[in-house]
Amino acid sequence: MEFEFTGELVEWRGPAPYHFVDVPEEVSVDIKAAAQGLEYWGQVPVAARIEGLEFTTGLFPRDGRYLLPVKDAVRKPLGLKLGEVLRVEMSVGRR
């Protein structure tokens, strides 16, 4: 199943900083339905595209929504900045 949405690039500080795009609530509900049987430890495998750059990752569940991790290998070449609103194309499942 394919999804498109926009979300803000945010940082979560843990032992090391991580960058995520906050998936909108209504899209998260649809993803949860589409991911039945694909979840592992609450994560959902996805293939995503931001500004034409494709990558695979797993969505993190958080407060009834999902967060899309944006790896440095994606963020740095595109010059993405915290607070930037990004357009994301994404499909659920392994490729």
N, C-alpha and C positions, 0 to 999 in steps of 0.2 A: 504494500500500500504506500502511495506517495503522499507527502505532506509538504506544504510551503507555509512559511511564517516569517515574521520579523521579530527580533528580540534583541535586548541590550547585552553587550559583552560585559560580564561582571567578573570580579575576582573573589575567590574564596580563599581565605588564609588559613592554612593548616600548618603542618610541619614544613610544607613547601607551598608556594602560591599556585593555584590552579585557576584557569580561565574557563568560563562557561557562557553559553547563551541560554537565557531563561526562556523555556518553551511556554507559550501562552496556555492558560488553564484549559480553554476549549479544545485546543490541539492535543494537549496532554490526555484528556479524556478519550479522544479518538484513538490516540496511539495505544493507550492501555487496552482498548477493545481489540485493536489490530494485532497486538503483541501476545495475545493469549497463547500459551504454550511455548513462546520464544524467550520469556524472561528467565534469567538466572541470577539469583541473589538480588532480585529486584531490578536488575539492569536489563535494558532492552538493546540488542544489537542493531545498529543502523549504519547505513551509508549516507553521508551528507555531502553537500556541496555549498561552499561559500565563495562568491566571486569567481566561479568557474573552477575552483580547486576542490577536487573530490578527496574524501578520506573516510575511513571506517572507525567506529568507536562504539561505545555503549552508553546509553542515556542513564543518568543517575536519578533515582526517585527522590523527591524532596517536597514535603508538605503537600502531597496530593498532586504534584506537578512533576515535570522532568527538567533536568538540566543537561544541555548538550556540551560535553567537554570539547574545548578547542585547544588542540595541542600546539606547542610552540612551533612545530614543523608546519603548521597551517597559519598561525597567527603572525609569526615574524615575516615570512616572505610577502604576505599581503599587507603588512604594515598596519594591522588592526590595533585599535586603541581602546582602552577601557572606556565604557560609557557609549561607545559607538553602537548604533542600531544597525543590525545586520539582517540581510535577507538570506534565509536558509531554505534549501531544497533538500528533502530527506526521504529515504525509503527504509522501512522497517524490515529487519531480517539480515541474515548473513549473505555475503556474496561470494 
